[in-house]
Amino acid sequence: MALAAALLLPLGTVAAQQPSIEDFVKHPTYSGAKISPTGEYLAITVDRGDQDVLTVLRTSDLQIMKINQLPDKKSVGSFYWVSPDRLLFNAVKKLGGYRAPFSTGEWYAVNADGSQPRPIIYYGTRDATQRGKTVGMQRFNLLDTLKGEDRDVIMVAYSPRSSEGSGTEVVRVDTVSGRRVSLGSAPTENCSMVLGKDKTPRFAICASSRDEEGNYDERTELYRLDGSKWTLVSASKDDGKYLSVTRVTEDGTVYAMQSDGKAPGAIGTLDVETGEFHPLYQDEVAEIQDMIWSADEQTLLGVVTAAGAPEVTLLDNEHPDAQLYASLAASFPGQMVDFSSHTTDGSLIVVSVYSDTNPGELYLYNRDTGKARFLMQGRRWLDKEQMATTTPFSFTSRDGKQVYGYLTIPRGSDGTNLPMIVNPHGGPIGPRDNWGFNSEAQLLASRGYAVLQVNFRGSGGYGKAWQDAGHMQWADGIQNDIIDATKWAIDQGHADKDRICIYGGSFGGYSALMAPIRAPGLYQCAFGYVGVYDVPMLFERGDIPRSESGKRYLRRTHGTDQAKWAEWSPAKRADEVRIPVYLAAGARDERAVPEQTELMAKALAEAGNPPEGVIIQSGEMHGFYDEKNNLNLYTEMLKFFDRHIGAGAKQPPVADATTP
């Protein structure tokens, strides 16, 4: 019962002292929790260092029924209740902080008590009844657990491109025998599938990254299956509308998303006969980040947007589940509340709660009693009362754009004249920073630093036009947004202009070196982590140029002018980096290969400014995952910042009062 005790310690048991670096780099205790359809069991993925295990608890008394652990240090990834007592889950490998975990391609099923364990899908080739049959290297995703069915689920299988078909097939899978039955294939390549109310393929949303000239261009097509024939409903290249189906409910209501390829998309319903879209909600600034559904999964109760902090808009205030959600949300002011999972009848609901200071908690709400029972904390060793506050902000950029970001202020500080770390995120096209608990920002804030994050142009979540604005702007528009955000923090009095450093990972590592080139004197030091520093190398090495779509993406983002590539490469302009630098990379990184970091370090040394330290960490990929490696990384990072803008930095001499 040691595991259960560790999970279920009550709130407020953490001693009031400064958390250690280890406290922040330690992985959360759990990464997911789901209640069984009848409420008898609770399944939780629990961190055990190198791997996550799937633990099944009895809901009544939280006694452990079974701990499912995979061999060869494989972790349990996604998991689902197939029936009141059977689970389906896939295997993943935990490698690389920015890309982990990634699927091994294997799926397993087991009963709650550990009986009837079965490998359902083997890596890449066959199901449990096809050991002698060779097929393509397939990967599988779950589409539907088929409510009321005790064995079968519906999955989608993706195969490499071939002359035999689209590469996307919907299959019905028996989770005891492993037998698969095909239900149909997509009309073309690169499609996601949506089932109809009869649980057969109904819609296909197909994507392409190529225009008529063979260049990079994001396009989508929506197809509807009528009998045995696929009918094109909408094509973005023709009508300018990006239309996708989100869900088809049991009563046949088709929920869909539509955008004009510029502004944030709208959620609504789709008339199957006419193809007419009926909007329900659209935010002017931010994309719909999440949806809140009723317990029977038939009604869209509300949507979540996040220009800054998450904002919930209820669409059906009269629905009992919407009223329940509003009541629960009111019980946790200033925090984000979500229905994590629920029983089939909706009588028991697992409620997740988090905020900028709360790493995450789970409660079990009983509709009959009207009470919520505390279950567990994700990082029980951290006292949320000691955590720093993260505040959303926005400003107008030099070219008149509204830019959004987040400022984390150390606990107990008045928020003025602070040493500050500017922390640009990776990507840059698509990813974004979000409001919520960020262990990295909290670690830096716990040592007295303000932390600035900005959703510069190219970031996702603000509409396709804002995201597309990041192409061809790595060194220009994006850096302008980061620099302007830094100056905003100075002008607002939050940051001491003489104590600012910049640190980022992946594209953020690129920015950590390029922003000081673009704005000499603004930053006092730079820490680049798993970064890209040489654009030409990006076209030659790593996983992006291995595919045609990756090459198209690179041309769209950087063009073909090699003179520009040199201008946009910090490694080619190392003589302009006149501040202290520290670099770190993973030795097995296939995205920003370690040669990028080695080249940057060499260029700085040749320019007379060798890095104060270089970490090329063995075993790590695109971002460190191992706790010991992260402990070393952040220990060195904090020493570096302390030397240059922290307590260890040389302070200017205080003028003698008698000096004229």
C-alpha positions as CSV (number, residue, x, y, z in Angstrom):
1,M,0.0,0.0,0.0
2,A,3.0,2.3,-0.1
3,L,2.1,3.4,-3.6
4,A,-1.5,4.2,-2.7
5,A,-0.3,6.1,0.4
6,A,2.1,8.2,-1.7
7,L,-0.7,9.0,-4.2
8,L,-3.4,9.9,-1.6
9,L,-1.6,12.1,1.0
10,P,-3.9,14.9,2.0
11,L,-3.4,18.5,1.1
12,G,-1.3,20.8,3.2
13,T,1.3,18.2,4.4
14,V,4.3,19.8,2.8
15,A,6.8,21.7,5.0
16,A,7.1,25.4,4.3
17,Q,10.6,25.6,3.0
18,Q,12.2,26.6,-0.3
19,P,11.7,23.6,-2.7
20,S,14.9,22.1,-4.0
21,I,15.8,21.8,-7.6
22,E,15.0,18.1,-7.3
23,D,11.4,19.0,-6.3
24,F,10.9,20.7,-9.7
25,V,12.6,18.2,-12.0
26,K,10.8,15.2,-10.4
27,H,8.1,13.8,-12.7
28,P,4.5,14.1,-11.5
29,T,3.2,11.1,-9.6
30,Y,0.4,10.5,-12.1
31,S,-0.2,11.5,-15.7
32,G,-3.8,10.3,-16.1
33,A,-6.8,8.9,-14.3
34,K,-10.1,7.4,-15.6
35,I,-13.0,5.8,-13.8
36,S,-14.6,2.6,-15.1
37,P,-18.0,2.7,-16.8
38,T,-19.8,1.5,-13.7
39,G,-17.6,3.3,-11.2
40,E,-16.2,0.2,-9.6
41,Y,-12.6,0.9,-10.5
42,L,-10.2,3.8,-11.0
43,A,-7.2,3.4,-13.4
44,I,-4.2,5.7,-13.0
45,T,-0.9,5.9,-14.8
46,V,1.8,6.2,-12.1
47,D,5.4,7.4,-12.6
48,R,8.1,4.9,-11.5
49,G,11.1,6.7,-12.8
50,D,12.1,5.1,-16.1
51,Q,8.6,4.0,-16.9
52,D,4.9,4.6,-16.1
53,V,2.8,1.7,-14.8
54,L,-1.0,1.3,-15.0
55,T,-2.5,1.0,-11.5
56,V,-6.1,-0.1,-10.9
57,L,-7.7,0.9,-7.6
58,R,-11.0,-0.2,-6.2
59,T,-13.1,3.1,-6.0
60,S,-14.9,2.2,-2.8
61,D,-11.7,2.0,-0.6
62,L,-8.9,2.9,-3.0
63,Q,-7.3,-0.5,-2.5
64,I,-4.9,-1.5,-5.3
65,M,-6.2,-4.3,-7.4
66,K,-3.4,-4.6,-10.0
67,I,-0.3,-2.8,-11.1
68,N,0.4,-3.4,-14.8
69,Q,4.1,-3.0,-15.8
70,L,5.5,-3.5,-19.3
71,P,8.8,-5.1,-20.0
72,D,12.0,-3.5,-21.5
73,K,11.3,-0.2,-19.7
74,K,8.3,0.5,-21.8
75,S,5.7,2.8,-20.3
76,V,1.9,2.7,-20.4
77,G,0.7,5.6,-22.5
78,S,-2.9,6.2,-23.4
79,F,-5.4,3.9,-21.7
80,Y,-9.2,3.4,-22.0
81,W,-11.9,1.4,-20.3
82,V,-13.4,-1.0,-22.9
83,S,-16.0,-2.5,-20.6
84,P,-16.8,-2.2,-16.8
85,D,-13.7,-4.4,-16.1
86,R,-11.4,-4.4,-19.1
87,L,-8.7,-1.9,-20.1
88,L,-7.0,-1.2,-23.4
89,F,-3.6,0.7,-23.4
90,N,-0.6,1.4,-25.6
91,A,3.1,1.2,-25.0
92,V,5.4,4.3,-25.2
93,K,9.0,5.1,-24.6
94,K,9.9,8.1,-22.3
95,L,12.7,9.8,-24.2
96,G,13.2,13.5,-24.9
97,G,11.6,16.3,-23.0
98,Y,10.0,18.0,-26.0
99,R,9.0,14.9,-28.0
100,A,8.2,12.3,-25.3
101,P,6.6,10.0,-24.9
102,F,6.4,8.4,-28.3
103,S,4.5,5.2,-29.2
104,T,6.2,1.9,-29.8
105,G,3.2,0.8,-31.9
106,E,2.0,-1.9,-29.4
107,W,-1.4,-2.2,-27.8
108,Y,-2.4,-4.4,-24.9
109,A,-5.6,-5.3,-23.0
110,V,-6.1,-6.6,-19.5
111,N,-8.9,-7.0,-16.9
112,A,-9.1,-4.8,-13.8
113,D,-8.0,-7.8,-11.7
114,G,-5.1,-8.6,-14.0
115,S,-6.7,-11.6,-15.7
116,Q,-6.8,-12.2,-19.4
117,P,-3.8,-10.0,-20.3
118,R,-3.4,-9.9,-24.1
119,P,-1.0,-8.2,-26.6
120,I,-3.6,-6.9,-29.1
121,I,-1.4,-5.2,-31.7
122,Y,2.3,-6.0,-32.2
123,Y,4.7,-3.4,-33.4
124,G,4.1,-2.5,-37.0
125,T,3.0,-5.8,-38.5
126,R,0.2,-8.0,-37.4
127,D,-2.6,-8.6,-34.9
128,A,-2.7,-11.5,-32.4
129,T,-4.3,-13.9,-35.0
130,Q,-2.0,-13.0,-37.9
131,R,1.5,-14.1,-36.7
132,G,2.4,-15.6,-40.1
133,K,1.1,-12.6,-42.1
134,T,3.3,-9.8,-43.2
135,V,1.6,-6.4,-43.6
136,G,2.8,-2.8,-43.7
137,M,4.3,-0.9,-40.7
138,Q,1.1,0.3,-39.2
139,R,0.3,2.5,-36.2
140,F,-3.1,2.5,-34.5
141,N,-5.2,5.1,-32.7
142,L,-8.5,4.4,-30.8
143,L,-11.6,5.9,-32.3
144,D,-14.4,4.5,-30.1
145,T,-14.7,2.1,-27.1
146,L,-18.3,1.1,-28.2
147,K,-20.4,1.8,-25.2
148,G,-22.3,-1.4,-24.2
149,E,-19.8,-3.7,-25.9
150,D,-17.6,-5.8,-23.6
151,R,-14.8,-6.8,-26.0
152,D,-14.7,-4.8,-29.2
153,V,-13.4,-1.3,-30.0
154,I,-12.9,0.7,-33.2
155,M,-9.5,1.9,-34.2
156,V,-7.9,3.6,-37.1
157,A,-4.8,2.1,-38.7
158,Y,-2.3,4.2,-40.5
159,S,0.1,2.6,-43.0
160,P,3.0,4.0,-45.0
161,R,2.1,5.4,-48.4
162,S,1.7,2.6,-51.0
163,S,0.0,2.0,-54.3
164,E,-2.5,-0.2,-52.7
165,G,-4.7,2.4,-51.1
166,S,-5.0,5.6,-48.9
167,G,-3.0,4.2,-46.0
168,T,-5.8,4.9,-43.5
169,E,-8.2,2.1,-42.6
170,V,-10.9,1.8,-39.9
171,V,-11.0,-1.5,-38.1
172,R,-13.1,-3.2,-35.5
173,V,-10.7,-4.9,-32.9
174,D,-11.6,-7.7,-30.4
175,T,-9.6,-6.9,-27.3
176,V,-9.6,-10.5,-26.1
177,S,-8.6,-12.4,-29.3
178,G,-6.9,-9.5,-31.1
179,R,-8.9,-10.3,-34.3
180,R,-9.5,-7.3,-36.6
181,V,-12.2,-6.6,-39.1
182,S,-12.0,-3.8,-41.7
183,L,-14.8,-1.3,-41.8
184,G,-13.5,0.8,-44.6
185,S,-10.7,3.0,-45.9
186,A,-10.2,6.7,-46.3
187,P,-10.7,8.4,-49.7
188,T,-7.2,9.7,-50.0
189,E,-3.9,10.1,-48.0
190,N,-3.3,11.7,-44.7
191,C,-6.8,11.5,-43.3
192,S,-8.3,11.4,-39.8
193,M,-11.6,9.6,-39.5
194,V,-14.8,10.3,-37.7
195,L,-17.5,7.7,-37.0
196,G,-21.2,8.2,-37.6
197,K,-24.0,7.5,-35.1
198,D,-24.0,3.8,-36.3
199,K,-20.3,3.6,-35.4
200,T,-19.1,3.1,-39.0
201,P,-16.9,5.5,-40.9
202,R,-18.8,8.6,-41.8
203,F,-16.3,11.5,-42.3
204,A,-12.7,11.9,-43.3
205,I,-10.7,15.0,-42.8
206,C,-7.7,14.9,-45.1
207,A,-4.7,17.2,-45.0
208,S,-2.0,18.1,-47.5
209,S,1.1,20.3,-47.3
210,R,1.5,20.8,-51.0
211,D,0.1,23.2,-53.5
212,E,-0.1,22.9,-57.3
213,E,3.5,24.1,-57.6
214,G,4.7,21.6,-55.1
215,N,5.4,24.2,-52.4
216,Y,4.4,24.1,-48.8
217,D,0.7,25.0,-48.2
218,E,-1.6,23.7,-45.5
219,R,-4.8,22.5,-47.0
220,T,-7.7,20.4,-45.8
221,E,-10.6,18.5,-47.4
222,L,-13.7,17.1,-45.7
223,Y,-15.3,14.0,-47.2
224,R,-18.6,12.3,-46.3
225,L,-19.2,8.6,-46.9
226,D,-22.6,8.0,-48.5
227,G,-23.1,4.2,-48.8
228,S,-19.8,3.1,-50.4
229,K,-19.0,6.4,-52.0
230,W,-16.9,9.3,-50.6
231,T,-18.3,12.7,-51.4
232,L,-16.2,15.9,-51.1
233,V,-18.0,18.3,-48.8
234,S,-15.5,21.1,-48.5
235,A,-12.0,21.9,-49.8
236,S,-10.0,24.8,-48.4
237,K,-8.2,25.4,-51.6
238,D,-11.5,26.0,-53.4
239,D,-13.7,27.8,-50.9
240,G,-11.2,29.1,-48.5
241,K,-12.9,27.3,-45.6
242,Y,-11.1,24.9,-43.3
243,L,-14.0,22.6,-42.2
244,S,-13.5,19.5,-39.9
245,V,-15.9,17.3,-38.0
246,T,-15.4,17.0,-34.3
247,R,-18.0,14.4,-33.2
248,V,-21.2,12.8,-34.4
249,T,-23.6,12.1,-31.4
250,E,-26.0,9.2,-31.1
251,D,-28.9,11.3,-32.2
252,G,-27.0,12.2,-35.4
253,T,-25.9,15.8,-34.5
254,V,-22.7,16.6,-36.3
255,Y,-20.4,19.0,-34.4
256,A,-17.8,20.7,-36.6
257,M,-15.1,23.4,-36.6
258,Q,-14.8,25.9,-39.4
259,S,-12.4,28.7,-40.0
260,D,-11.5,31.0,-42.9
261,G,-7.8,30.2,-42.6
262,K,-7.1,33.5,-40.9
263,A,-9.2,34.2,-37.7
264,P,-9.7,31.6,-34.9
265,G,-12.1,28.9,-35.9
266,A,-15.8,28.6,-34.8
267,I,-17.5,25.5,-33.3
268,G,-21.0,24.7,-34.6
269,T,-23.1,22.0,-36.2
270,L,-23.1,20.8,-39.8
271,D,-26.2,20.0,-41.8
272,V,-25.2,16.7,-43.5
273,E,-27.7,17.1,-46.4
274,T,-26.9,20.7,-47.4
275,G,-23.4,21.0,-46.0
276,E,-24.4,24.2,-44.3
277,F,-22.4,25.1,-41.1
278,H,-24.3,26.6,-38.2
279,P,-21.9,28.4,-35.8
280,L,-22.4,28.1,-32.0
281,Y,-19.4,30.0,-30.8
282,Q,-16.3,31.8,-32.0
283,D,-13.7,33.9,-30.1
284,E,-12.2,36.9,-31.8
285,V,-8.7,36.3,-30.5
286,A,-8.1,32.7,-29.4
287,E,-8.8,29.3,-30.8
288,I,-11.1,26.9,-29.0
289,Q,-8.6,25.0,-26.9
290,D,-10.9,22.4,-25.3
291,M,-14.6,21.3,-25.2
292,I,-16.7,20.4,-22.2
293,W,-19.3,17.6,-22.9
294,S,-22.3,16.3,-21.0
295,A,-21.9,13.0,-19.2
296,D,-23.8,11.2,-21.9
297,E,-21.5,12.8,-24.5
298,Q,-24.5,14.1,-26.5
299,T,-24.4,17.8,-25.8
300,L,-21.6,20.3,-26.1
301,L,-21.9,22.2,-22.8
302,G,-19.1,24.7,-23.3
303,V,-15.8,25.6,-24.8
304,V,-12.4,26.8,-23.4
305,T,-10.4,29.6,-25.0
306,A,-7.1,30.9,-23.8
307,A,-5.9,34.3,-25.1
308,G,-4.4,34.6,-21.6
309,A,-5.8,32.5,-18.8
310,P,-8.3,29.8,-19.8
311,E,-11.8,31.1,-20.2
312,V,-14.8,28.9,-20.1
313,T,-17.9,29.8,-22.1
314,L,-21.0,27.7,-21.4
315,L,-23.2,27.2,-24.5
316,D,-26.2,25.4,-22.8
317,N,-26.7,27.0,-19.3
318,E,-29.9,25.1,-18.8
319,H,-28.4,21.6,-19.1
320,P,-28.1,19.9,-15.6
321,D,-24.5,19.0,-16.4
322,A,-23.7,22.6,-17.3
323,Q,-25.1,23.8,-14.0
324,L,-23.1,21.1,-12.2
325,Y,-19.9,22.3,-14.0
326,A,-20.6,25.9,-13.0
327,S,-21.1,24.9,-9.4
328,L,-17.9,22.9,-9.3
329,A,-15.9,25.7,-11.0
330,A,-17.2,28.1,-8.4
331,S,-15.8,25.9,-5.7
332,F,-12.3,26.4,-7.1
333,P,-12.0,30.1,-7.8
334,G,-9.0,31.2,-9.9
335,Q,-8.4,27.6,-11.0
336,M,-9.3,25.6,-14.1
337,V,-11.8,22.8,-13.6
338,D,-12.4,19.9,-16.1
339,F,-14.5,16.7,-16.2
340,S,-11.6,14.2,-16.6
341,S,-13.8,11.1,-16.9
342,H,-17.1,9.8,-15.7
343,T,-19.2,6.7,-15.3
344,T,-21.7,5.9,-18.1
345,D,-24.6,7.2,-16.1
346,G,-22.8,10.3,-15.0
347,S,-23.3,9.5,-11.3
348,L,-19.5,9.6,-10.6
349,I,-17.2,12.2,-12.2
350,V,-13.4,12.5,-11.9
351,V,-12.8,16.2,-11.7
352,S,-9.3,17.6,-12.4
353,V,-8.3,21.0,-11.0
354,Y,-5.1,23.0,-11.8
355,S,-3.9,26.6,-11.9
356,D,-0.6,28.6,-12.2
357,T,0.2,27.6,-8.6
358,N,-1.5,24.2,-8.4
359,P,0.3,21.4,-10.3
360,G,-2.9,19.4,-10.5
361,E,-5.4,17.6,-8.2
362,L,-8.1,15.0,-8.8
363,Y,-11.4,14.8,-7.0
364,L,-14.2,12.2,-7.3
365,Y,-17.6,13.9,-7.4
366,N,-20.7,11.9,-6.4
367,R,-23.8,13.3,-8.0
368,D,-26.1,11.5,-5.5
369,T,-24.4,13.0,-2.4
370,G,-23.4,16.3,-4.0
371,K,-19.9,15.9,-2.5
372,A,-16.4,15.9,-4.0
373,R,-13.9,13.5,-2.5
374,F,-10.2,14.4,-2.8
375,L,-8.2,11.7,-4.6
376,M,-4.6,12.8,-5.3
377,Q,-2.1,15.4,-6.1
378,G,0.3,15.3,-9.1
379,R,3.2,16.8,-7.2
380,R,2.4,16.4,-3.6
381,W,5.9,17.4,-2.5
382,L,5.3,21.0,-3.7
383,D,3.3,23.4,-1.6
384,K,1.1,25.4,-3.9
385,E,1.0,28.2,-1.3
386,Q,4.7,28.7,-2.0
387,M,4.4,28.8,-5.8
388,A,4.7,32.0,-7.9
389,T,1.8,33.7,-9.6
390,T,1.6,33.7,-13.4
391,T,-0.2,36.7,-14.9
392,P,-1.4,37.0,-18.5
393,F,-0.5,40.3,-20.3
394,S,-0.7,41.8,-23.8
395,F,1.1,44.6,-25.6
396,T,1.2,46.2,-29.0
397,S,4.3,45.3,-31.0
398,R,6.3,47.8,-33.0
399,D,4.3,46.9,-36.2
400,G,0.9,47.3,-34.4
401,K,0.1,43.7,-33.6
402,Q,-1.5,42.6,-30.3
403,V,0.8,40.1,-28.7
404,Y,0.0,38.0,-25.7
405,G,2.2,36.4,-23.0
406,Y,2.7,35.5,-19.4
407,L,4.7,37.0,-16.6
408,T,5.6,34.8,-13.5
409,I,6.5,36.9,-10.4
410,P,8.3,35.3,-7.5
411,R,6.2,34.6,-4.4
412,G,6.4,37.5,-1.9
413,S,7.8,40.0,-4.4
414,D,6.2,43.3,-5.2
415,G,6.8,42.6,-8.9
416,T,9.1,45.5,-9.5
417,N,12.8,45.9,-10.5
418,L,13.4,42.2,-10.6
419,P,16.1,40.1,-12.4
420,M,14.3,38.5,-15.3
421,I,14.6,35.4,-17.5
422,V,13.1,35.8,-20.9
423,N,11.9,32.3,-21.9
424,P,10.8,31.9,-25.6
425,H,9.0,28.7,-26.4
426,G,9.9,26.1,-29.1
427,G,8.3,25.6,-32.5
428,P,8.1,28.3,-33.7
429,I,5.1,27.5,-36.0
430,G,2.3,26.0,-33.9
431,P,3.4,25.5,-30.3
432,R,2.5,28.1,-27.7
433,D,2.9,28.9,-24.0
434,N,-0.2,28.3,-21.8
435,W,-1.3,29.6,-18.5
436,G,-1.0,26.9,-15.8
437,F,1.6,25.2,-13.7
438,N,5.0,25.4,-15.4
439,S,7.7,23.6,-13.3
440,E,10.5,25.4,-15.2
441,A,9.1,28.9,-14.6
442,Q,8.4,28.0,-11.0
443,L,11.9,26.8,-10.4
444,L,13.4,30.1,-11.8
445,A,10.9,32.1,-9.8
446,S,11.7,30.3,-6.6
447,R,15.2,31.6,-7.0
448,G,14.0,35.2,-7.3
449,Y,13.7,35.6,-11.1
450,A,10.7,37.0,-12.9
451,V,10.0,34.8,-16.0
452,L,8.7,36.3,-19.2
453,Q,7.0,34.1,-21.9
454,V,5.5,35.4,-25.1
455,N,3.3,33.9,-27.8
456,F,5.1,35.6,-30.6
457,R,3.9,35.5,-34.2
458,G,4.0,31.9,-35.4
459,S,2.5,30.6,-32.1
460,G,-0.5,28.4,-32.3
461,G,-3.8,29.2,-30.6
462,Y,-4.6,32.6,-32.1
463,G,-5.8,31.7,-35.6
464,K,-4.0,30.5,-38.7
465,A,-3.1,34.0,-39.8
466,W,-1.1,34.6,-36.7
467,Q,0.5,31.2,-37.0
468,D,1.4,31.7,-40.7
469,A,2.9,35.1,-39.8
470,G,5.9,33.3,-38.3
471,H,7.1,31.8,-41.6
472,M,10.2,33.6,-43.0
473,Q,10.4,35.5,-39.7
474,W,12.7,33.4,-37.5
475,A,15.3,36.2,-37.2
476,D,13.0,39.2,-37.8
477,G,9.4,39.5,-36.8
478,I,9.5,36.7,-34.1
479,Q,12.6,38.2,-32.5
480,N,11.0,41.6,-32.6
481,D,8.1,40.3,-30.6
482,I,10.4,38.8,-28.0
483,I,12.5,41.9,-27.8
484,D,9.4,44.2,-27.6
485,A,8.0,42.0,-24.8
486,T,11.3,42.4,-22.9
487,K,11.1,46.1,-23.3
488,W,7.4,46.1,-22.2
489,A,8.5,44.4,-18.9
490,I,11.2,47.0,-18.4
491,D,8.8,49.9,-19.1
492,Q,6.2,48.4,-16.8
493,G,8.8,48.4,-14.0
494,H,8.8,44.6,-13.6
495,A,12.4,44.0,-14.8
496,D,15.7,45.6,-13.9
497,K,17.0,46.6,-17.3
498,D,20.6,45.6,-16.2
499,R,19.6,42.1,-15.0
500,I,18.0,40.3,-17.9
501,C,19.0,37.0,-19.4
502,I,17.4,34.9,-22.1
503,Y,16.9,31.1,-22.1
504,G,15.0,28.8,-24.3
505,G,14.8,25.3,-25.7
506,S,14.5,24.1,-29.4
507,F,13.5,27.2,-31.3
508,G,13.7,29.0,-28.0
509,G,17.4,28.0,-28.0
510,Y,17.7,29.7,-31.4
511,S,16.1,32.8,-30.0
512,A,18.3,32.8,-26.9
513,L,21.3,33.4,-29.3
514,M,19.5,35.5,-32.0
515,A,17.7,38.0,-29.8
516,P,21.0,39.3,-28.3
517,I,22.3,39.7,-31.8
518,R,19.2,41.7,-32.8
519,A,19.2,43.8,-29.6
520,P,22.8,44.3,-28.4
521,G,22.9,45.3,-24.7
522,L,19.4,44.2,-23.8
523,Y,20.4,40.8,-22.4
524,Q,23.3,40.1,-20.0
525,C,23.6,36.4,-20.7
526,A,22.1,33.6,-22.9
527,F,21.4,29.9,-22.3
528,G,20.7,27.8,-25.4
529,Y,19.1,24.4,-24.9
530,V,18.7,21.8,-27.7
531,G,18.7,24.7,-30.1
532,V,19.1,25.2,-33.8
533,Y,21.8,27.7,-34.6
534,D,22.7,27.0,-38.2
535,V,19.9,27.1,-40.8
536,P,21.8,25.4,-43.6
537,M,22.4,22.4,-41.3
538,L,18.6,22.3,-40.7
539,F,18.2,21.4,-44.4
540,E,20.8,18.7,-44.2
541,R,20.6,16.9,-40.8
542,G,17.9,15.7,-38.5
543,D,14.5,14.2,-39.0
544,I,12.8,17.2,-40.7
545,P,14.5,16.9,-44.1
546,R,14.0,13.2,-44.3
547,S,10.5,13.6,-45.7
548,E,9.2,15.5,-48.7
549,S,6.7,17.3,-46.5
550,G,9.5,18.3,-44.1
551,K,11.5,19.7,-46.9
552,R,8.5,21.7,-48.1
553,Y,8.0,23.0,-44.6
554,L,11.7,24.2,-44.4
555,R,11.4,26.0,-47.7
556,R,8.2,27.7,-46.6
557,T,9.8,28.7,-43.3
558,H,13.3,29.7,-44.6
559,G,13.0,30.1,-48.3
560,T,15.9,29.1,-50.6
561,D,18.2,32.1,-50.5
562,Q,21.4,30.8,-48.8
563,A,22.6,34.4,-48.1
564,K,19.4,34.8,-46.0
565,W,20.1,31.4,-44.3
566,A,23.5,32.8,-43.2
567,E,22.0,36.0,-42.0
568,W,19.4,34.1,-40.0
569,S,22.0,31.7,-38.4
570,P,23.5,32.7,-35.0
571,A,26.4,30.3,-35.7
572,K,27.3,32.5,-38.7
573,R,27.1,35.7,-36.6
574,A,28.9,34.5,-33.4
575,D,31.1,37.6,-33.4
576,E,27.9,39.6,-32.7
577,V,27.1,37.6,-29.5
578,R,29.0,39.7,-27.0
579,I,27.5,38.3,-23.8
580,P,28.2,35.1,-21.7
581,V,26.7,31.9,-23.2
582,Y,26.0,28.4,-21.9
583,L,24.8,25.6,-24.3
584,A,23.2,22.2,-23.7
585,A,22.0,19.5,-26.1
586,G,21.0,15.8,-26.2
587,A,23.5,13.5,-27.8
588,R,20.7,11.5,-29.5
589,D,18.6,14.5,-30.6
590,E,17.2,14.0,-34.1
591,R,15.4,17.3,-34.4
592,A,18.1,19.8,-33.3
593,V,21.1,17.5,-33.8
594,P,23.9,18.0,-31.3
595,E,26.2,19.1,-34.2
596,Q,24.1,22.3,-34.1
597,T,25.3,23.0,-30.5
598,E,28.9,21.9,-31.3
599,L,29.0,24.3,-34.2
600,M,27.7,27.2,-32.2
601,A,30.2,26.5,-29.4
602,K,33.1,26.4,-31.9
603,A,31.9,29.6,-33.6
604,L,31.8,31.4,-30.3
605,A,35.2,30.2,-29.3
606,E,36.7,31.4,-32.7
607,A,35.0,34.8,-32.1
608,G,36.8,35.0,-28.7
609,N,33.8,34.3,-26.6
610,P,33.8,30.6,-25.7
611,P,30.8,29.3,-23.9
612,E,31.1,29.1,-20.1
613,G,29.8,25.6,-20.4
614,V,28.6,23.0,-22.9
615,I,26.6,19.9,-22.0
616,I,26.1,17.2,-24.6
617,Q,24.1,14.8,-22.6
618,S,24.4,11.1,-23.5
619,G,21.2,9.2,-23.8
620,E,19.0,12.3,-24.2
621,M,17.1,13.4,-27.2
622,H,15.2,16.6,-28.0
623,G,14.9,17.8,-24.4
624,F,16.2,15.9,-21.3
625,Y,13.9,13.4,-19.6
626,D,16.1,11.7,-17.0
627,E,15.7,13.3,-13.6
628,K,19.4,13.2,-12.8
629,N,20.3,14.8,-16.1
630,N,17.7,17.5,-15.5
631,L,19.1,18.1,-12.0
632,N,22.5,18.7,-13.5
633,L,21.1,20.8,-16.3
634,Y,19.2,23.2,-14.0
635,T,21.9,23.2,-11.3
636,E,24.4,24.5,-14.0
637,M,21.8,26.9,-15.4
638,L,21.0,28.5,-12.0
639,K,24.7,28.9,-11.3
640,F,25.1,30.6,-14.7
641,F,22.2,33.0,-14.1
642,D,23.4,33.7,-10.5
643,R,26.9,34.7,-11.8
644,H,25.5,37.2,-14.2
645,I,22.2,38.6,-12.9
646,G,21.7,37.0,-9.5
647,A,23.1,37.4,-6.1
648,G,26.5,36.2,-7.3
649,A,26.7,38.9,-10.0
650,K,29.2,41.8,-9.5
651,Q,27.2,44.8,-8.4
652,P,28.2,48.3,-9.5
653,P,30.0,50.3,-6.7
654,V,27.8,52.5,-4.5
655,A,28.8,56.1,-4.9
656,D,30.3,57.8,-1.9
657,A,27.9,60.4,-0.5
658,T,30.8,62.9,-0.2
659,T,31.7,62.5,-3.9
660,P,30.8,65.7,-5.8
